[in-house]
Amino acid sequence: MRIATYNVEWFNNLFDSTDRLLADDGWSGRQDVTRAGQIEALGIVFTAMDADAIMIIEAPDQNGRRDAVAALEDFARAFDLRTRRAVMGFMNDTQQEIALLYDPDRLSALHDPRGAETGKKGAGDAPRFDGVFRIDLDIDATEDLVRFSKPPLELQVTTAQGTKLRMIGAHLKSKAPHGARTRDQVMRLSIANRRKQLAQAIWLRARIEAHLAQGEPLILLGDLNDGPGLDEYEDLFGRSSVEIVMGDEGDMGLLDPHARMALKRRLGPVPTSARFFLPKQGRYLQALLDYVMISPDLRARNPRWRIWHPFDDHDCWKVPELREALLTASDHFPVVLDIDI
């Protein structure tokens, strides 16, 4: 079975108010890319992946007027994709939902959140992801209240072979220091925002450990927006959110070989899954932000990971149409797991 995660930049901009694809010459939101151009590129990438399930990060908006599931299923119909069914969990206010697009002939997927519901006061024992988490962020004997801006998507998945497993789609993000005017203000806001992101990682890790303690196979996938060496404040906190979510190697640790490789190498080449243009510097920054992590029991299912990077992956590079489509479709590239489930 092939399972992937893919952060699609500005996916929401590709649909009209009735959740139908808007393939015209208007700008998509991507630099110098029209809506029609991005839609065509995404069709090429999704068709080439031929995955059984794709966790879409930054999926189309869900609110009282927009329907993310309808939009994704319209996209699937347009390109005759096997992954023609979509499911999402708790909506958010960012116009960047988390949703799974999947082939219903290969698996079933149900939104199945765990944890207690909370009011405004929150709870300190890994509550439901749309709730409030109480944690002392700055060791001042006062608990802070933490919320997910994008609540992770929790799914109960059953494959056609009868394998049952848990799947969590996540998009952790540390906000930029908006409103800061001085260097000290930028520093204070940046540290506070990173502290909140690490708190979200701790919350997510608590849920992971609960699943592992119950012997439930687990796949966690998505954009963690963090990794070794990406943040100037990393040394201040000791660990990145990626390290927190993965845990230590062993019976309670998750495995993603790209992440493990990056964590062990402070110098030298590391895998990357995203590419951003820095206009002031006139160059591109590459980073490892996207992950597919599996529980220890799934390591015996012959897992094989691949980042569909247009320059680093030979099979992507040698097909010009696919290479260009990957560059046009998003600033992230798919991370794909093939596994015998």
C-alpha positions in Angstrom: 0.0 0.0 0.0 1.2 3.5 -0.8 0.6 6.3 1.7 1.8 9.8 1.2 1.7 13.3 2.8 1.7 16.4 0.6 1.5 20.0 1.6 -0.2 21.8 -1.3 0.5 25.5 -1.1 -2.5 27.7 -1.8 -4.7 24.7 -2.6 -7.7 26.7 -1.3 -7.2 29.3 -4.1 -7.9 26.8 -6.8 -11.6 26.4 -6.1 -14.6 28.8 -6.5 -17.3 29.5 -4.0 -19.1 26.3 -4.9 -16.0 24.1 -4.3 -15.4 23.5 -8.0 -12.0 23.7 -9.6 -11.3 27.2 -11.0 -8.9 26.5 -13.9 -8.4 30.0 -15.4 -5.5 32.4 -15.9 -5.9 34.1 -12.6 -3.0 33.9 -10.2 -3.0 31.0 -7.9 -1.0 32.5 -5.0 2.2 30.8 -6.0 4.8 33.1 -7.5 4.1 33.5 -11.2 1.8 30.5 -11.4 -1.8 30.6 -12.7 -4.6 28.6 -11.2 -4.8 26.6 -14.4 -1.0 25.9 -14.3 -1.0 24.8 -10.7 -4.1 22.6 -11.2 -2.5 20.9 -14.2 0.7 20.4 -12.3 -1.1 18.9 -9.3 -3.0 16.5 -11.6 0.3 15.3 -13.0 1.8 14.8 -9.5 -1.2 13.0 -8.0 -1.5 10.8 -11.1 2.2 9.8 -11.0 2.1 9.1 -7.3 -0.8 6.7 -7.7 -1.1 6.5 -3.9 -3.8 4.7 -2.0 -4.1 7.6 0.5 -2.6 11.1 0.7 -2.7 13.2 3.8 -3.3 16.7 2.3 -1.8 19.5 4.4 -3.2 22.9 3.6 -6.3 21.4 2.1 -9.1 23.7 0.9 -11.1 25.7 3.4 -14.0 24.3 5.5 -16.5 26.7 7.0 -20.2 27.5 6.8 -20.0 28.2 3.1 -17.1 26.1 1.9 -16.7 22.3 1.9 -13.2 20.9 1.9 -14.4 17.3 1.2 -16.5 18.4 -1.8 -13.5 20.4 -3.2 -11.0 17.5 -2.9 -13.5 15.0 -4.4 -14.1 17.4 -7.3 -10.3 17.6 -7.8 -10.1 13.8 -7.8 -12.9 13.5 -10.4 -11.2 16.0 -12.7 -8.2 13.7 -13.0 -9.9 10.4 -12.6 -7.9 9.6 -9.5 -8.4 6.4 -7.5 -8.2 8.5 -4.4 -11.8 9.7 -4.9 -13.0 9.9 -1.3 -12.0 12.5 1.3 -12.4 12.8 5.0 -11.4 15.6 7.4 -11.7 16.2 11.1 -12.0 19.5 13.1 -12.0 22.5 10.9 -9.8 25.5 11.7 -9.8 29.3 11.0 -6.6 29.4 8.8 -8.1 28.3 5.4 -5.6 25.4 5.6 -7.4 22.2 6.6 -6.0 18.7 7.1 -7.7 16.0 5.1 -7.1 12.5 3.8 -7.8 11.7 0.1 -8.1 8.0 -0.3 -9.1 5.0 -2.5 -12.2 3.5 -0.8 -11.5 0.2 -2.6 -8.2 -0.1 -0.7 -9.1 1.2 2.7 -11.7 2.9 4.9 -11.0 5.9 7.0 -13.2 7.4 9.8 -12.6 10.5 11.8 -12.1 9.1 15.3 -10.7 11.7 17.8 -9.5 10.5 21.2 -9.2 12.4 24.5 -11.6 14.3 26.6 -13.5 17.4 25.5 -12.5 20.5 27.4 -13.9 23.9 28.1 -11.9 27.1 28.2 -10.1 25.9 31.4 -8.5 23.0 29.5 -7.0 19.8 30.7 -3.4 18.6 31.3 -3.8 15.0 30.2 -3.7 15.2 26.4 -7.3 16.3 25.7 -9.0 16.1 22.4 -7.2 18.0 19.8 -9.9 20.7 19.4 -9.7 21.5 23.1 -7.3 23.3 25.4 -4.1 21.8 26.8 -2.8 23.1 30.2 1.0 23.1 30.5 3.6 25.2 32.3 5.6 26.6 29.3 8.1 28.8 31.1 8.5 27.0 34.4 6.9 29.9 36.4 4.5 27.6 38.4 1.6 29.0 36.3 0.0 26.8 33.7 -0.5 28.2 30.2 -3.4 27.4 27.9 -2.4 26.0 24.5 -4.6 25.4 21.4 -3.9 23.9 18.0 -4.4 26.5 15.3 -4.8 23.4 13.0 -6.1 20.5 15.2 -4.5 17.2 14.0 -6.7 14.8 12.1 -7.2 11.4 13.9 -8.4 8.5 11.8 -9.3 4.9 12.4 -8.1 3.1 9.2 -8.9 -0.4 8.0 -7.2 -1.7 4.8 -8.7 -4.1 2.3 -6.4 -6.8 3.8 -8.0 -6.3 7.2 -5.2 -4.4 8.9 -6.5 -1.9 11.4 -4.3 1.1 12.4 -4.4 4.6 13.6 -3.4 7.5 11.4 -2.7 11.1 12.5 -2.3 14.0 10.1 -0.5 17.0 11.7 0.5 20.5 10.7 2.5 22.2 13.5 3.4 25.8 13.0 5.2 28.4 14.9 3.7 31.8 14.1 5.9 34.6 12.8 6.4 37.5 15.2 3.7 39.7 13.8 3.4 43.1 15.3 7.0 43.1 16.6 8.9 46.3 15.8 12.1 46.1 17.6 14.7 43.4 17.8 13.8 42.6 21.4 10.1 42.4 20.6 10.9 40.0 17.7 13.0 37.8 20.0 10.4 37.7 22.8 7.5 36.8 20.3 9.6 34.3 18.5 10.6 32.5 21.7 7.0 32.6 22.9 5.7 31.2 19.6 8.3 28.5 19.5 7.5 27.5 23.1 3.8 27.1 22.1 4.8 24.9 19.1 6.9 22.7 21.4 3.9 22.4 23.7 1.8 21.2 20.8 4.5 18.6 20.1 4.3 17.5 23.7 0.5 17.2 23.4 0.8 15.2 20.2 3.5 13.0 21.7 1.2 12.1 24.7 -1.4 10.9 22.3 1.2 8.9 20.4 2.4 7.2 23.6 -1.2 6.3 24.5 -1.6 4.5 21.2 1.7 2.7 21.5 0.9 1.6 25.1 -2.3 0.1 23.8 -0.5 -1.8 21.0 -2.2 0.1 18.2 -0.2 0.4 14.9 0.2 4.1 14.1 1.3 6.2 11.2 1.8 9.9 11.9 2.3 12.1 8.8 2.3 15.7 7.8 4.3 19.0 8.0 6.0 19.5 11.4 7.6 22.8 10.3 10.6 22.0 12.4 13.8 20.0 12.4 17.5 20.1 13.4 19.2 23.4 12.6 16.1 25.2 11.3 15.5 27.6 14.2 18.0 30.0 15.8 16.2 29.4 19.1 16.6 25.6 19.0 19.5 25.4 21.3 17.6 27.4 23.9 15.0 24.6 24.2 17.3 21.6 23.7 15.0 19.6 21.4 13.1 20.3 18.2 9.4 19.4 17.9 10.4 16.6 15.5 12.5 15.0 18.2 9.7 15.3 20.7 7.1 13.8 18.4 9.3 10.9 17.3 10.6 10.1 20.8 13.8 8.2 21.5 14.7 5.2 19.4 13.2 2.1 20.9 9.9 0.5 21.6 8.1 3.8 22.1 9.8 5.7 19.3 8.5 6.4 15.8 10.6 5.8 12.8 11.2 8.1 9.8 14.6 7.4 8.3 14.9 10.9 6.8 14.3 12.5 10.2 16.7 10.1 12.0 19.4 10.9 9.4 19.0 14.6 9.7 19.1 14.4 13.5 22.4 12.6 13.4 24.0 15.0 11.0 24.8 18.6 11.9 27.1 18.9 8.8 26.8 17.3 5.4 24.0 16.4 3.1 20.5 15.6 4.5 17.2 14.9 2.8 14.9 17.8 2.1 11.1 18.0 1.3 10.5 21.7 0.7 12.1 24.5 -1.3 11.5 28.2 -0.7 12.7 31.2 -2.6 14.4 33.9 -0.6 14.0 37.1 -2.7 16.3 39.3 -0.7 19.1 36.7 -1.1 18.2 35.6 -4.6 18.5 31.9 -3.8 16.4 29.0 -2.6 16.3 27.5 0.9 15.7 23.8 1.2 14.5 22.1 4.3 13.2 18.8 5.7 9.7 19.7 7.0 7.5 16.8 5.9 7.5 13.3 7.5 5.8 9.9 7.5 6.5 8.3 10.9 5.5 4.7 11.8 5.2 2.8 15.1 7.7 0.1 15.9 5.3 -2.8 15.0 5.0 -1.5 11.5 8.7 -1.8 10.8 8.2 -5.5 10.1 5.9 -4.6 7.2 8.7 -3.8 4.7 8.4 0.0 4.8 10.1 2.0 2.1 10.3 5.8 2.2 10.8 8.2 -0.7 10.7 11.9 -1.0 9.5 13.0 -4.5 12.1 15.7 -4.8 12.4 17.0 -8.4 16.2 17.3 -8.2 17.3 14.7 -5.6 15.1 11.8 -6.7 16.4 10.2 -9.9 13.0 8.9 -11.1 11.5 12.4 -10.7 14.4 14.1 -12.3 14.5 11.9 -15.4 10.9 12.7 -16.3 10.8 16.4 -17.4 7.0 16.7 -17.2 7.0 15.3 -13.6 10.0 17.4 -12.6 8.4 20.6 -13.7 5.0 19.7 -12.3 6.6 19.1 -8.8 8.2 22.6 -9.0 4.9 24.2 -10.1 2.5 22.4 -7.9 3.8 23.4 -4.5 6.8 24.6 -2.4 6.7 21.2 -0.7 7.2 17.8 -2.3 5.3 14.5 -1.5 6.8 12.1 1.1 5.7 8.6 0.2 5.6 5.4 2.2 5.2 2.0 0.6 4.3 -0.6 3.2 2.8 -4.1 3.3 -0.5 -3.5 5.1 
